[in-house]
Amino acid sequence: MAEIIIKTDRPRVEMLFAKYRDVIGNDYMGYRNHVYRNITYAMYFLDNDEQYEQLVETAFVYHDLGLWTDKELAYLEPSEAIALADNQTHQWGLDPDALRGAIHWHHKISPYTGPHQKVIEACRKADWIDASMGNVRKGLSKEQIRRVEAAFPNEGFHKTLLRLTKDLGGSTVVGSIKVTLGIVKL
């Protein structure tokens, strides 16, 4: 496996976020750092192969965006739709099926098999590491995760998810059920 490479400067990510920063509002730094952690982990699983970098960066900027743009706990489809529309409008040339898949399957519990498996599976594993705050490691060492988390601090991201679950769901219990049914894939 490749070395974990921490890039703190990702111009494409910042360009993609520019359009949505005001919509994300006070949650921006937490979400931004979550995105950077996920990109770092996914690129590690892809042996830092640059051919995947634009797709991974784009998928992770958009992967949870529907929480803020659509105020929706079942945010995968809204997030996919925004990413695909922007890909087409701005003519980024990213494979729409790979982009959609990386977003759609990032909460899949079991390994993803199918088209674009390598990149989608890398994104899935990356998000599980970060969503679990490093409790699920997918082969990374605690030290690797600590280094990534030190470079991109949490900034309250996981608390934001709990707040949005309650606010958008009406209660923590109802919101948790909506999130589980809306985004978790077997």
MDTraj code that builds the backbone (N, CA, C; nanometers):
import mdtraj as md
import numpy as np

residues = "MET ALA GLU ILE ILE ILE LYS THR ASP ARG PRO ARG VAL GLU MET LEU PHE ALA LYS TYR ARG ASP VAL ILE GLY ASN ASP TYR MET GLY TYR ARG ASN HIS VAL TYR ARG ASN ILE THR TYR ALA MET TYR PHE LEU ASP ASN ASP GLU GLN TYR GLU GLN LEU VAL GLU THR ALA PHE VAL TYR HIS ASP LEU GLY LEU TRP THR ASP LYS GLU LEU ALA TYR LEU GLU PRO SER GLU ALA ILE ALA LEU ALA ASP ASN GLN THR HIS GLN TRP GLY LEU ASP PRO ASP ALA LEU ARG GLY ALA ILE HIS TRP HIS HIS LYS ILE SER PRO TYR THR GLY PRO HIS GLN LYS VAL ILE GLU ALA CYS ARG LYS ALA ASP TRP ILE ASP ALA SER MET GLY ASN VAL ARG LYS GLY LEU SER LYS GLU GLN ILE ARG ARG VAL GLU ALA ALA PHE PRO ASN GLU GLY PHE HIS LYS THR LEU LEU ARG LEU THR LYS ASP LEU GLY GLY SER THR VAL VAL GLY SER ILE LYS VAL THR LEU GLY ILE VAL LYS LEU".split()
xyz = np.array([
    [0.0848, -0.1182, 0.0000],
    [0.0000, 0.0000, 0.0000],
    [0.0888, 0.1237, 0.0000],
    [0.0388, 0.2271, -0.0592],
    [0.1132, 0.3521, -0.0696],
    [0.1242, 0.4215, 0.0666],
    [0.2108, 0.5189, 0.0709],
    [0.2235, 0.6038, 0.1897],
    [0.1020, 0.6968, 0.1957],
    [0.0594, 0.7321, 0.3161],
    [-0.0496, 0.8294, 0.3282],
    [0.0103, 0.9677, 0.3043],
    [-0.0426, 1.0354, 0.2037],
    [0.0072, 1.1669, 0.1653],
    [-0.0983, 1.2705, 0.2034],
    [-0.0585, 1.3659, 0.2831],
    [-0.1502, 1.4697, 0.3304],
    [-0.1266, 1.5963, 0.2487],
    [-0.2250, 1.6318, 0.1673],
    [-0.2184, 1.7554, 0.0884],
    [-0.3105, 1.8573, 0.1537],
    [-0.2527, 1.9630, 0.2047],
    [-0.3334, 2.0658, 0.2694],
    [-0.3809, 2.1725, 0.1709],
    [-0.3307, 2.1683, 0.0497],
    [-0.3688, 2.2646, -0.0536],
    [-0.4298, 2.1891, -0.1706],
    [-0.5587, 2.2016, -0.1866],
    [-0.6309, 2.1363, -0.2959],
    [-0.7149, 2.2422, -0.3679],
    [-0.6561, 2.3088, -0.4674],
    [-0.7260, 2.4179, -0.5364],
    [-0.8610, 2.3768, -0.5957],
    [-0.8710, 2.2551, -0.6481],
    [-0.9981, 2.2110, -0.7057],
    [-1.1066, 2.2044, -0.5985],
    [-1.0719, 2.1533, -0.4829],
    [-1.1687, 2.1430, -0.3742],
    [-1.2176, 2.2823, -0.3353],
    [-1.1253, 2.3758, -0.3212],
    [-1.1633, 2.5119, -0.2827],
    [-1.2500, 2.5777, -0.3906],
    [-1.2182, 2.5514, -0.5173],
    [-1.2983, 2.6053, -0.6277],
    [-1.4401, 2.5470, -0.6227],
    [-1.4516, 2.4176, -0.5988],
    [-1.5826, 2.3536, -0.5933],
    [-1.6643, 2.4036, -0.4737],
    [-1.5978, 2.4224, -0.3620],
    [-1.6668, 2.4699, -0.2420],
    [-1.7143, 2.6143, -0.2544],
    [-1.6470, 2.6956, -0.3339],
    [-1.6772, 2.8390, -0.3409],
    [-1.8259, 2.8656, -0.3659],
    [-1.8859, 2.7895, -0.4529],
    [-2.0262, 2.8069, -0.4893],
    [-2.1213, 2.7732, -0.3737],
    [-2.0776, 2.6873, -0.2820],
    [-2.1666, 2.6351, -0.1776],
    [-2.1295, 2.6788, -0.0366],
    [-2.0234, 2.7535, -0.0243],
    [-1.9745, 2.7909, 0.1091],
    [-2.0800, 2.8652, 0.1916],
    [-2.1507, 2.9598, 0.1302],
    [-2.2528, 3.0349, 0.2033],
    [-2.3712, 2.9463, 0.2423],
    [-2.4047, 2.8495, 0.1593],
    [-2.5145, 2.7566, 0.1902],
    [-2.4774, 2.6700, 0.3108],
    [-2.3541, 2.6268, 0.3170],
    [-2.3067, 2.5432, 0.4281],
    [-2.2921, 2.6276, 0.5550],
    [-2.2601, 2.7542, 0.5380],
    [-2.2574, 2.8487, 0.6493],
    [-2.1572, 2.8129, 0.7576],
    [-2.2016, 2.8196, 0.8821],
    [-2.1135, 2.7956, 0.9969],
    [-2.0603, 2.6529, 1.0038],
    [-2.1196, 2.5627, 0.9285],
    [-2.0753, 2.4228, 0.9271],
    [-1.9604, 2.3997, 0.8287],
    [-1.9209, 2.5063, 0.7579],
    [-1.8241, 2.4923, 0.6489],
    [-1.6917, 2.4280, 0.6916],
    [-1.6249, 2.4789, 0.7927],
    [-1.4918, 2.4265, 0.8277],
    [-1.4982, 2.2789, 0.8692],
    [-1.5995, 2.2421, 0.9424],
    [-1.6140, 2.1022, 0.9808],
    [-1.6339, 2.0128, 0.8590],
    [-1.7224, 2.0552, 0.7676],
    [-1.7469, 1.9747, 0.6473],
    [-1.6233, 1.9750, 0.5570],
    [-1.5609, 2.0891, 0.5415],
    [-1.4403, 2.0991, 0.4578],
    [-1.3338, 2.0018, 0.5071],
    [-1.3087, 2.0014, 0.6372],
    [-1.2045, 1.9134, 0.6900],
    [-1.2439, 1.7664, 0.6779],
    [-1.3726, 1.7364, 0.6925],
    [-1.4223, 1.6000, 0.6681],
    [-1.3913, 1.5595, 0.5240],
    [-1.4155, 1.6490, 0.4306],
    [-1.3878, 1.6229, 0.2890],
    [-1.2384, 1.5990, 0.2675],
    [-1.1544, 1.6827, 0.3244],
    [-1.0092, 1.6664, 0.3087],
    [-0.9612, 1.5347, 0.3700],
    [-1.0146, 1.4975, 0.4862],
    [-0.9755, 1.3696, 0.5469],
    [-1.0160, 1.2551, 0.4553],
    [-1.1386, 1.2610, 0.4042],
    [-1.1869, 1.1540, 0.3172],
    [-1.1036, 1.1428, 0.1897],
    [-1.0714, 1.2550, 0.1291],
    [-0.9889, 1.2524, 0.0079],
    [-0.8538, 1.1880, 0.0392],
    [-0.7958, 1.2256, 0.1499],
    [-0.6652, 1.1714, 0.1892],
    [-0.6717, 1.0200, 0.2044],
    [-0.7735, 0.9709, 0.2736],
    [-0.7878, 0.8258, 0.2931],
    [-0.8147, 0.7549, 0.1599],
    [-0.9058, 0.8093, 0.0798],
    [-0.9398, 0.7451, -0.0482],
    [-0.8184, 0.7390, -0.1401],
    [-0.7427, 0.8476, -0.1469],
    [-0.6257, 0.8476, -0.2341],
    [-0.5216, 0.7466, -0.1854],
    [-0.5119, 0.7272, -0.0566],
    [-0.4240, 0.6233, -0.0017],
    [-0.4660, 0.4869, -0.0558],
    [-0.5969, 0.4574, -0.0501],
    [-0.6461, 0.3285, -0.0988],
    [-0.6290, 0.3141, -0.2505],
    [-0.6152, 0.4254, -0.3200],
    [-0.5942, 0.4258, -0.4653],
    [-0.4465, 0.4403, -0.4999],
    [-0.3591, 0.4132, -0.4032],
    [-0.2140, 0.4238, -0.4218],
    [-0.1727, 0.5620, -0.4726],
    [-0.2479, 0.6637, -0.4323],
    [-0.2195, 0.8024, -0.4711],
    [-0.2113, 0.8215, -0.6228],
    [-0.2863, 0.7395, -0.6956],
    [-0.2886, 0.7447, -0.8417],
    [-0.3639, 0.8702, -0.8862],
    [-0.2929, 0.9633, -0.9466],
    [-0.3498, 1.0936, -0.9834],
    [-0.4663, 1.0848, -1.0810],
    [-0.4792, 0.9743, -1.1534],
    [-0.5907, 0.9638, -1.2479],
    [-0.7264, 0.9680, -1.1770],
    [-0.7290, 0.9381, -1.0464],
    [-0.8540, 0.9374, -0.9701],
    [-0.8771, 1.0664, -0.8918],
    [-0.7788, 1.1519, -0.8833],
    [-0.7830, 1.2636, -0.7898],
    [-0.8988, 1.3605, -0.8150],
    [-0.9222, 1.4014, -0.9388],
    [-1.0314, 1.4960, -0.9657],
    [-1.1666, 1.4350, -0.9311],
    [-1.1852, 1.3087, -0.9650],
    [-1.3112, 1.2426, -0.9343],
    [-1.3315, 1.2316, -0.7833],
    [-1.2287, 1.1905, -0.7114],
    [-1.2379, 1.1753, -0.5659],
    [-1.2630, 1.3109, -0.5004],
    [-1.1901, 1.4123, -0.5412],
    [-1.2105, 1.5458, -0.4843],
    [-1.3531, 1.5936, -0.5077],
    [-1.4006, 1.5770, -0.6293],
    [-1.5355, 1.6227, -0.6638],
    [-1.6410, 1.5437, -0.5880],
    [-1.6283, 1.4121, -0.5879],
    [-1.7274, 1.3288, -0.5187],
    [-1.7382, 1.3673, -0.3723],
    [-1.6241, 1.3901, -0.3066],
    [-1.6308, 1.4207, -0.1638],
    [-1.6796, 1.5622, -0.1341],
    [-1.6536, 1.6579, -0.2196],
    [-1.7114, 1.7906, -0.1970],
    [-1.8638, 1.7802, -0.1985],
    [-1.9174, 1.6988, -0.2885],
    [-2.0618, 1.6895, -0.3072],
    [-2.1293, 1.5811, -0.2229],
    [-2.0558, 1.4881, -0.1662],
    [-2.1168, 1.3659, -0.1124],
    [-2.2226, 1.3873, -0.0046],
    [-2.2110, 1.4900, 0.0782],
    [-2.3108, 1.5183, 0.1832],
    [-2.3819, 1.6519, 0.1595],
    [-2.3582, 1.7141, 0.0478],
    [-2.4030, 1.8511, 0.0237],
    [-2.5543, 1.8683, 0.0359],
    [-2.6306, 1.7659, 0.0006],
    [-2.7766, 1.7737, 0.0090],
    [-2.8291, 1.8034, 0.1481],
    [-2.7481, 1.7755, 0.2504],
    [-2.7883, 1.8123, 0.3867],
    [-2.8145, 1.9625, 0.3967],
    [-2.7324, 2.0409, 0.3289],
    [-2.7434, 2.1865, 0.3362],
    [-2.8246, 2.2449, 0.2208],
    [-2.8049, 2.1943, 0.1000],
    [-2.8747, 2.2533, -0.0152],
    [-3.0227, 2.2186, -0.0145],
    [-3.0557, 2.0960, 0.0219],
    [-3.1944, 2.0504, 0.0176],
    [-3.2544, 2.0325, 0.1569],
    [-3.1694, 2.0503, 0.2598],
    [-3.2134, 2.0291, 0.3980],
    [-3.2850, 1.8950, 0.4105],
    [-3.2159, 1.7923, 0.3619],
    [-3.2740, 1.6599, 0.3497],
    [-3.1842, 1.5563, 0.4147],
    [-3.2414, 1.4734, 0.5047],
    [-3.1628, 1.3677, 0.5687],
    [-3.1353, 1.2518, 0.4729],
    [-3.2238, 1.2288, 0.3783],
    [-3.1985, 1.1324, 0.2718],
    [-3.1284, 1.2119, 0.1606],
    [-3.0017, 1.2430, 0.1841],
    [-2.9317, 1.3431, 0.1024],
    [-2.8512, 1.2866, -0.0131],
    [-2.8469, 1.1550, -0.0290],
    [-2.7637, 1.0992, -0.1360],
    [-2.8109, 1.1435, -0.2743],
    [-2.9379, 1.1252, -0.3025],
    [-2.9889, 1.1603, -0.4350],
    [-2.9778, 1.3099, -0.4630],
    [-3.0143, 1.3981, -0.3675],
    [-2.9930, 1.5412, -0.3955],
    [-2.8453, 1.5747, -0.4178],
    [-2.7570, 1.5138, -0.3409],
    [-2.6135, 1.5385, -0.3571],
    [-2.5657, 1.4913, -0.4941],
    [-2.6109, 1.3728, -0.5343],
    [-2.5755, 1.3198, -0.6669],
    [-2.6244, 1.4134, -0.7763],
    [-2.7486, 1.4587, -0.7653],
    [-2.8076, 1.5435, -0.8692],
    [-2.7292, 1.6734, -0.8866],
    [-2.6894, 1.7341, -0.7759],
    [-2.6123, 1.8589, -0.7833],
    [-2.4763, 1.8330, -0.8477],
    [-2.4105, 1.7253, -0.8072],
    [-2.2789, 1.6928, -0.8627],
    [-2.2875, 1.6662, -1.0129],
    [-2.3868, 1.5888, -1.0541],
    [-2.4008, 1.5566, -1.1959],
    [-2.4366, 1.6801, -1.2780],
    [-2.5229, 1.7658, -1.2249],
    [-2.5592, 1.8894, -1.2964],
    [-2.4376, 1.9798, -1.3113],
    [-2.3603, 1.9964, -1.2037],
    [-2.2415, 2.0813, -1.2116],
    [-2.1364, 2.0211, -1.3052],
    [-2.1221, 1.8898, -1.3040],
    [-2.0281, 1.8223, -1.3942],
    [-2.0636, 1.8529, -1.5393],
    [-2.1933, 1.8476, -1.5689],
    [-2.2376, 1.8740, -1.7056],
    [-2.2287, 2.0233, -1.7393],
    [-2.2781, 2.1076, -1.6513],
    [-2.2788, 2.2523, -1.6760],
    [-2.1383, 2.3071, -1.6968],
    [-2.0460, 2.2633, -1.6123],
    [-1.9094, 2.3164, -1.6171],
    [-1.8163, 2.2330, -1.7058],
    [-1.8713, 2.1279, -1.7653],
    [-1.7975, 2.0411, -1.8582],
    [-1.6658, 1.9920, -1.7985],
    [-1.6751, 1.9358, -1.6779],
    [-1.5556, 1.8833, -1.6124],
    [-1.5084, 1.7540, -1.6772],
    [-1.5982, 1.6840, -1.7451],
    [-1.5591, 1.5615, -1.8139],
    [-1.5418, 1.4400, -1.7223],
    [-1.5937, 1.4484, -1.6007],
    [-1.5848, 1.3326, -1.5115],
    [-1.6893, 1.2301, -1.5520],
    [-1.6541, 1.1031, -1.5416],
    [-1.7475, 0.9964, -1.5748],
    [-1.8684, 1.0073, -1.4815],
    [-1.9872, 1.0348, -1.5369],
    [-2.1030, 1.0556, -1.4499],
    [-2.1402, 0.9325, -1.3672],
    [-2.1189, 0.8141, -1.4227],
    [-2.1518, 0.6923, -1.3466],
    [-2.0567, 0.6729, -1.2288],
    [-1.9296, 0.7029, -1.2498],
    [-1.8326, 0.6916, -1.1402],
    [-1.8603, 0.7977, -1.0343],
    [-1.8922, 0.9194, -1.0772],
    [-1.9221, 1.0274, -0.9838],
    [-2.0472, 0.9943, -0.9024],
    [-2.1516, 0.9535, -0.9701],
    [-2.2761, 0.9158, -0.9017],
    [-2.2504, 0.8005, -0.8056],
    [-2.1777, 0.6992, -0.8509],
    [-2.1515, 0.5819, -0.7682],
    [-2.0711, 0.6140, -0.6437],
    [-1.9707, 0.6994, -0.6568],
    [-1.8877, 0.7349, -0.5409],
    [-1.9710, 0.8047, -0.4343],
    [-2.0693, 0.8817, -0.4768],
    [-2.1579, 0.9489, -0.3812],
    [-2.2628, 0.8506, -0.3287],
    [-2.3274, 0.7797, -0.4188],
    [-2.4394, 0.6920, -0.3828],
    [-2.4004, 0.5803, -0.2868],
    [-2.2814, 0.5241, -0.3041],
    [-2.2432, 0.4057, -0.2271],
    [-2.1504, 0.4358, -0.1098],
    [-2.1301, 0.5628, -0.0756],
    [-2.0297, 0.5917, 0.0275],
    [-2.0717, 0.5484, 0.1678],
    [-2.1979, 0.5137, 0.1883],
    [-2.2415, 0.4614, 0.3187],
    [-2.2736, 0.3119, 0.3125],
    [-2.2341, 0.2454, 0.2071],
    [-2.2605, 0.1021, 0.1933],
    [-2.1846, 0.0268, 0.3026],
    [-2.2543, -0.0636, 0.3693],
    [-2.1943, -0.1372, 0.4804],
    [-2.0952, -0.2418, 0.4303],
    [-2.1359, -0.3183, 0.3304],
    [-2.0493, -0.4231, 0.2763],
    [-1.9697, -0.3692, 0.1582],
    [-1.8625, -0.4366, 0.1196],
    [-1.7819, -0.3881, 0.0067],
    [-1.8652, -0.3716, -0.1205],
    [-1.8323, -0.2690, -0.1950],
    [-1.8980, -0.2423, -0.3223],
    [-1.8321, -0.3259, -0.4307],
    [-1.9145, -0.3915, -0.5110],
    [-1.8659, -0.4600, -0.6310],
    [-1.9521, -0.4117, -0.7472],
    [-1.8894, -0.3854, -0.8570],
    [-1.9626, -0.3378, -0.9729],
    [-1.8767, -0.2417, -1.0522],
    [-1.9400, -0.1696, -1.1463],
    [-1.8650, -0.0734, -1.2274],
    [-1.7944, 0.0306, -1.1404],
    [-1.6742, 0.0648, -1.1787],
    [-1.5928, 0.1654, -1.1086],
    [-1.5607, 0.1232, -0.9655],
    [-1.5490, -0.0060, -0.9453],
    [-1.5304, -0.0620, -0.8116],
    [-1.4116, -0.0023, -0.7379],
    [-1.2996, 0.0140, -0.8056],
    [-1.1789, 0.0589, -0.7373],
    [-1.1990, 0.1946, -0.6704],
    [-1.2493, 0.2916, -0.7434],
    [-1.2648, 0.4269, -0.6886],
    [-1.3831, 0.4345, -0.5920],
    [-1.4916, 0.3677, -0.6232],
    [-1.6093, 0.3711, -0.5348],
    [-1.5769, 0.3038, -0.4024],
    [-1.5084, 0.1924, -0.4066],
    [-1.4716, 0.1210, -0.2833],
    [-1.3733, 0.2035, -0.2004],
    [-1.2808, 0.2728, -0.2649],
    [-1.1873, 0.3590, -0.1915],
    [-1.2628, 0.4709, -0.1200],
    [-1.3602, 0.5293, -0.1869],
    [-1.4396, 0.6362, -0.1256],
    [-1.5255, 0.5816, -0.0117],
    [-1.5818, 0.4641, -0.0303],
    [-1.6641, 0.4028, 0.0742],
    [-1.5814, 0.3775, 0.2000],
    [-1.4648, 0.3177, 0.1824],
    [-1.3799, 0.2887, 0.2982],
    [-1.3346, 0.4182, 0.3666],
    [-1.3012, 0.5179, 0.2879],
    [-1.2562, 0.6460, 0.3436],
    [-1.3640, 0.7077, 0.4318],
    [-1.4874, 0.7104, 0.3826],
    [-1.5927, 0.7744, 0.4607],
    [-1.6243, 0.6954, 0.5883],
    [-1.6164, 0.5636, 0.5838],
    [-1.6384, 0.4845, 0.7052],
    [-1.5319, 0.5155, 0.8104],
    [-1.4093, 0.5346, 0.7667],
    [-1.3035, 0.5699, 0.8626],
    [-1.3383, 0.7008, 0.9308],
    [-1.3729, 0.8012, 0.8508],
    [-1.3963, 0.9319, 0.9093],
    [-1.5291, 0.9394, 0.9838],
    [-1.6335, 0.8776, 0.9303],
    [-1.7634, 0.8803, 0.9984],
    [-1.7549, 0.8145, 1.1359],
    [-1.6693, 0.7138, 1.1473],
    [-1.6539, 0.6426, 1.2746],
    [-1.5481, 0.7083, 1.3643],
    [-1.4938, 0.8205, 1.3193],
    [-1.3880, 0.8925, 1.3922],
    [-1.2664, 0.8017, 1.4164],
    [-1.2362, 0.7194, 1.3167],
    [-1.1185, 0.6340, 1.3235],
    [-1.1386, 0.5035, 1.3977],
    [-1.2596, 0.4785, 1.4476],
    [-1.2843, 0.3503, 1.5151],
    [-1.2891, 0.2349, 1.4159],
    [-1.3354, 0.2624, 1.2952],
    [-1.3259, 0.1680, 1.1845],
    [-1.2068, 0.2156, 1.1038],
    [-1.1048, 0.1290, 1.0864],
    [-0.9796, 0.1771, 1.0264],
    [-0.9536, 0.1259, 0.8849],
    [-1.0196, 0.0209, 0.8431],
    [-1.0052, -0.0314, 0.7063],
    [-0.8596, -0.0533, 0.6659],
    [-0.7777, -0.0944, 0.7620],
    [-0.6379, -0.1250, 0.7328],
    [-0.5404, -0.0121, 0.7621],
    [-0.5877, 0.1071, 0.7904],
    [-0.4979, 0.2161, 0.8271],
    [-0.4570, 0.2003, 0.9736],
    [-0.3394, 0.2481, 1.0047],
    [-0.2944, 0.2433, 1.1439],
    [-0.3543, 0.3597, 1.2214],
    [-0.3574, 0.3464, 1.3521],
    [-0.4036, 0.4568, 1.4368],
    [-0.3166, 0.5795, 1.4149],
    [-0.1879, 0.5593, 1.3942],
    [-0.0963, 0.6715, 1.3722],
    [-0.1277, 0.7444, 1.2411],
    [-0.1575, 0.6705, 1.1350],
    [-0.1926, 0.7341, 1.0078],
    [-0.3180, 0.8205, 1.0251],
    [-0.4164, 0.7657, 1.0927],
    [-0.5409, 0.8390, 1.1150],
    [-0.5153, 0.9614, 1.2024],
    [-0.4353, 0.9472, 1.3050],
    [-0.4016, 1.0614, 1.3915],
    [-0.3344, 1.1737, 1.3116],
    [-0.2445, 1.1371, 1.2199],
    [-0.1769, 1.2369, 1.1377],
    [-0.2757, 1.3130, 1.0492],
    [-0.3687, 1.2395, 0.9892],
    [-0.4686, 1.3030, 0.9026],
    [-0.5608, 1.3919, 0.9862],
    [-0.6046, 1.3429, 1.1009],
    [-0.6927, 1.4220, 1.1870],
    [-0.6216, 1.5458, 1.2421],
    [-0.4920, 1.5370, 1.2659],
    [-0.4160, 1.6534, 1.3131],
    [-0.4061, 1.7592, 1.2030],
    [-0.3923, 1.7146, 1.0786],
    [-0.3836, 1.8084, 0.9664],
    [-0.5178, 1.8753, 0.9373],
    [-0.6265, 1.8012, 0.9599],
    [-0.7622, 1.8499, 0.9303],
    [-0.8509, 1.8249, 1.0515],
    [-0.8440, 1.9133, 1.1517],
    [-0.9209, 1.8930, 1.2756],
    [-1.0716, 1.8812, 1.2514],
    [-1.1377, 1.8141, 1.3408],
    [-1.2805, 1.7844, 1.3281],
    [-1.3673, 1.9097, 1.3182],
    [-1.3336, 2.0145, 1.3903],
    [-1.4099, 2.1408, 1.3862],
    [-1.5594, 2.1190, 1.4130],
    [-1.5932, 2.0195, 1.4947],
    [-1.7326, 1.9956, 1.5322],
    [-1.8159, 1.9237, 1.4286],
    [-1.7520, 1.8619, 1.3289],
    [-1.8285, 1.7999, 1.2198],
    [-1.9274, 1.6950, 1.2697],
    [-1.8852, 1.6058, 1.3560],
    [-1.9750, 1.5000, 1.4019],
    [-2.0886, 1.5558, 1.4879],
    [-2.0628, 1.6623, 1.5620],
    [-2.1697, 1.7298, 1.6369],
    [-2.2682, 1.7951, 1.5400],
    [-2.2170, 1.8469, 1.4296],
    [-2.3036, 1.9056, 1.3270],
    [-2.3982, 1.8002, 1.2720],
    [-2.3462, 1.6806, 1.2464],
    [-2.4326, 1.5735, 1.1953],
    [-2.5436, 1.5404, 1.2942],
    [-2.5106, 1.5359, 1.4223],
    [-2.6127, 1.5090, 1.5245],
    [-2.7155, 1.6223, 1.5295],
    [-2.6685, 1.7470, 1.5210],
    [-2.7599, 1.8609, 1.5216],
    [-2.8532, 1.8575, 1.4014],
    [-2.7977, 1.8304, 1.2823],
    [-2.8802, 1.8255, 1.1617],
    [-2.9793, 1.7098, 1.1676],
    [-2.9377, 1.5979, 1.2252],
    [-3.0280, 1.4836, 1.2403],
    [-3.1501, 1.5247, 1.3222],
    [-3.1264, 1.5956, 1.4309],
    [-3.2369, 1.6409, 1.5168],
    [-3.3184, 1.7503, 1.4466],
    [-3.2501, 1.8521, 1.3939],
    [-3.3205, 1.9658, 1.3340],
    [-3.4025, 1.9268, 1.2114],
    [-3.3441, 1.8469, 1.1236],
    [-3.4126, 1.8099, 0.9995],
    [-3.5094, 1.6942, 1.0182],
    [-3.4890, 1.6173, 1.1252],
    [-3.5759, 1.5025, 1.1504],
    [-3.6882, 1.5303, 1.2473],
    [-3.6811, 1.6432, 1.3177],
    [-3.7832, 1.6754, 1.4151],
    [-3.7462, 1.6297, 1.5553],
    [-3.6703, 1.5237, 1.5631],
    [-3.6155, 1.4742, 1.6892],
    [-3.4961, 1.3869, 1.6549],
    [-3.4126, 1.3611, 1.7539],
    [-3.2956, 1.2772, 1.7291],
    [-3.3368, 1.1367, 1.6869],
    [-3.4398, 1.0814, 1.7505],
    [-3.4846, 0.9450, 1.7188],
    [-3.5405, 0.9385, 1.5773],
    [-3.6343, 1.0263, 1.5454],
    [-3.6945, 1.0258, 1.4113],
    [-3.5883, 1.0567, 1.3060],
    [-3.5037, 1.1542, 1.3343],
    [-3.3967, 1.1886, 1.2402],
    [-3.3019, 1.0740, 1.2161],
    [-3.2667, 1.0015, 1.3213],
    [-3.1760, 0.8863, 1.3072],
    [-3.2380, 0.7777, 1.2203],
    [-3.3669, 0.7560, 1.2357],
    [-3.4360, 0.6566, 1.1524],
    [-3.4371, 0.7028, 1.0073],
    [-3.4659, 0.8305, 0.9851],
    [-3.4675, 0.8846, 0.8478],
    [-3.3285, 0.8738, 0.7846],
    [-3.2252, 0.9051, 0.8607],
    [-3.0893, 0.8952, 0.8074],
    [-3.0579, 0.7498, 0.7716],
    [-3.0862, 0.6587, 0.8632],
    [-3.0551, 0.5180, 0.8399],
    [-3.1273, 0.4662, 0.7164],
    [-3.2555, 0.4930, 0.7069],
    [-3.3323, 0.4451, 0.5919],
    [-3.2936, 0.5170, 0.4621],
    [-3.2522, 0.6423, 0.4753],
    [-3.2253, 0.7226, 0.3570],
    [-3.0864, 0.7099, 0.2978],
    [-2.9852, 0.6732, 0.3791],
    [-2.8495, 0.6757, 0.3236],
    [-2.7700, 0.5468, 0.3398],
    [-2.8064, 0.4631, 0.4350],
    [-2.7286, 0.3412, 0.4563],
    [-2.7687, 0.2362, 0.3543],
    [-2.6696, 0.1778, 0.2893],
    [-2.6917, 0.0752, 0.1867],
    [-2.6263, -0.0549, 0.2335],
    [-2.6903, -0.1649, 0.2015],
    [-2.6311, -0.2937, 0.2362],
    [-2.5416, -0.3370, 0.1250],
])
top = md.Topology()
chain = top.add_chain()
for i, resn in enumerate(residues, 1):
    res = top.add_residue(resn, chain, resSeq=i)
    for name in ("N", "CA", "C"):
        top.add_atom(name, md.element.get_by_symbol(name[0]), res)
traj = md.Trajectory(xyz[None], top)
